[in-house]
Amino acid sequence: MQQGYSVLTDNCQFTPRVSGSWITAKDQFDPARHKVTLDITLSAKMREALAKVGLEILGVKDSGASINKVTDGATGFIDGTITAGDVITIEGDKLRVAGEGEAIGVFFVDSTGANPVKVADRIRRNDPKCVEVKVPDSLTKGAQYTLRIVTSFSSGTTLLKEPRTIEYEKLLTVDGGGGDRPEIE
């Protein structure tokens, strides 16, 4: 193979290949412009064997996107209570809000699910592991909401073709709903 010849086995054929741009027919190999790779082609025997491989579908692969913790900016509590009109810090993975359209953003969804309230104020912090937003004043005190982030963020600069929905597993209660939280002066 080191002489540039293909190697054929029972399972596959290995063929060395050089890729890159060549300026003239007498151009020499330049590691800065050229790359040596290897093409691997399955043999008929291997293709037949692959056709007999059994499959077991275990479920959908986890996207790795999650909301792990929500901290109320007014109290510093992570107990599931939030303060309307104040900032919450959302921590997790692959949270950055990215993409275009009304469906993209941070939402508070009531128990009916009929009228999600979208965060209208600008997102204060928008990182893959941390998003900070102002809780809308319009949320009902004492009511419980599901926190939902809809984003096309994947990683790097590439966006997902279809937006991903990430929901916090704990319900959030606005202003504590009369719980035993200390009063902040």
C-alpha positions in Angstrom: 0.0 0.0 0.0 2.9 2.4 0.7 3.7 2.2 -3.0 0.2 3.5 -3.8 -1.4 0.2 -4.7 -4.8 -1.0 -3.5 -5.0 -3.8 -1.0 -7.9 -6.3 -1.2 -8.9 -8.5 1.7 -12.0 -10.8 2.3 -13.7 -7.9 4.0 -12.7 -4.7 2.1 -10.5 -3.0 -0.4 -8.1 -0.2 0.9 -7.1 2.4 -1.7 -4.8 5.3 -0.9 -5.8 8.6 -2.3 -4.2 12.1 -2.3 -6.6 15.1 -2.3 -6.1 18.8 -2.6 -5.6 21.4 -5.4 -2.9 20.8 -8.0 -1.7 23.9 -9.9 0.1 22.1 -12.8 0.5 18.5 -14.0 4.1 18.6 -12.6 3.1 20.1 -9.2 4.8 18.4 -6.2 3.1 17.1 -3.1 2.7 19.9 -0.6 1.4 19.0 2.9 0.0 22.5 3.3 -2.3 22.0 0.3 -2.6 18.2 0.0 -3.7 15.4 2.2 -3.2 11.6 2.0 -6.4 9.6 2.9 -7.6 6.1 2.5 -10.8 4.9 0.7 -12.3 1.8 2.1 -14.8 -0.2 0.0 -16.6 -3.2 1.5 -16.3 -6.5 -0.3 -19.4 -8.4 -1.5 -18.9 -10.9 1.3 -19.0 -8.1 3.9 -22.1 -6.4 2.3 -23.9 -9.8 2.5 -22.9 -10.2 6.2 -24.1 -6.6 7.0 -27.5 -7.4 5.5 -27.9 -10.1 8.1 -27.1 -7.9 11.1 -30.0 -7.7 13.5 -31.2 -4.4 14.8 -32.6 -3.5 18.2 -34.0 0.0 18.5 -33.4 1.2 22.1 -35.1 4.6 21.7 -34.3 8.1 20.6 -30.8 9.4 21.3 -30.7 12.0 24.0 -29.9 15.4 22.6 -27.9 16.3 25.7 -29.9 19.5 26.0 -31.4 20.0 29.5 -32.4 22.5 32.2 -30.7 21.4 35.4 -31.3 24.3 37.8 -33.4 27.6 38.0 -32.3 30.2 40.5 -34.7 33.1 41.4 -32.7 36.4 41.2 -34.8 38.1 43.9 -34.2 35.5 46.6 -31.4 33.3 45.4 -33.6 30.2 46.0 -33.6 27.1 43.8 -36.7 25.7 45.3 -39.0 26.2 42.3 -40.3 29.6 43.3 -39.8 32.6 41.0 -40.5 36.3 41.3 -42.5 38.0 38.6 -40.7 41.0 37.2 -37.3 39.8 38.4 -34.5 37.8 36.7 -34.1 34.0 36.9 -30.9 32.2 36.0 -31.4 29.0 34.0 -28.5 26.5 34.1 -28.1 23.4 32.0 -26.7 22.2 28.6 -27.3 23.5 25.1 -29.6 26.2 26.3 -28.5 29.1 24.1 -31.6 30.7 22.5 -30.8 30.8 18.8 -32.8 30.9 15.6 -35.5 33.0 14.0 -39.3 33.1 14.4 -42.0 33.5 17.0 -41.6 29.8 18.1 -38.0 30.5 19.3 -37.5 31.8 22.8 -38.1 31.3 26.5 -41.7 30.5 27.5 -43.7 30.0 30.7 -46.5 27.5 30.1 -49.5 27.3 32.4 -51.3 24.0 33.3 -53.6 24.3 30.3 -50.7 24.7 27.9 -53.0 26.8 25.8 -51.3 30.2 26.1 -47.5 30.1 26.6 -46.2 33.4 27.8 -43.0 34.3 25.9 -40.3 36.4 27.6 -40.6 39.7 25.7 -37.6 41.5 27.3 -34.2 40.8 25.8 -32.3 37.8 27.1 -29.8 39.2 29.6 -27.3 36.3 29.3 -27.5 33.7 26.5 -24.8 31.1 26.7 -25.0 27.3 26.0 -24.8 26.5 29.8 -26.6 29.6 31.2 -29.5 31.8 30.2 -30.8 34.7 32.3 -34.2 36.2 31.6 -36.7 38.5 33.3 -39.9 36.7 34.5 -42.9 38.4 32.8 -45.0 40.6 35.1 -48.1 39.1 33.5 -47.7 35.7 35.2 -50.3 35.0 37.8 -49.1 35.0 41.4 -49.4 31.6 43.0 -49.8 29.8 39.7 -47.5 27.1 38.5 -45.7 27.2 35.1 -43.5 24.9 33.1 -40.3 26.6 31.9 -39.7 25.9 28.2 -36.8 26.9 26.0 -37.3 26.5 22.2 -34.0 26.9 20.3 -32.2 25.9 17.1 -28.9 26.0 18.9 -26.7 22.9 18.4 -23.1 23.8 18.9 -20.7 26.1 17.2 -22.3 28.3 14.5 -24.5 25.6 12.9 -28.2 25.7 13.7 -30.5 22.8 13.9 -32.9 22.3 10.9 -35.8 22.0 13.3 -36.0 23.8 16.7 -35.5 21.7 19.9 -37.8 22.1 22.9 -36.2 21.8 26.4 -38.5 21.8 29.4 -37.6 22.0 33.1 -38.9 18.9 34.9 -40.0 20.9 38.0 -43.0 23.2 38.0 -42.2 26.8 38.9 -44.5 28.7 41.2 -44.7 32.5 40.8 -43.9 34.5 43.9 -44.0 31.4 46.0 -47.8 31.3 46.1 -47.9 32.1 49.8 -45.1 29.6 50.8 -42.8 30.1 53.8 -40.1 32.1 52.0 -38.6 35.0 54.0 -39.7 38.5 53.1 -37.0 40.5 51.4 -36.8 44.2 52.4 
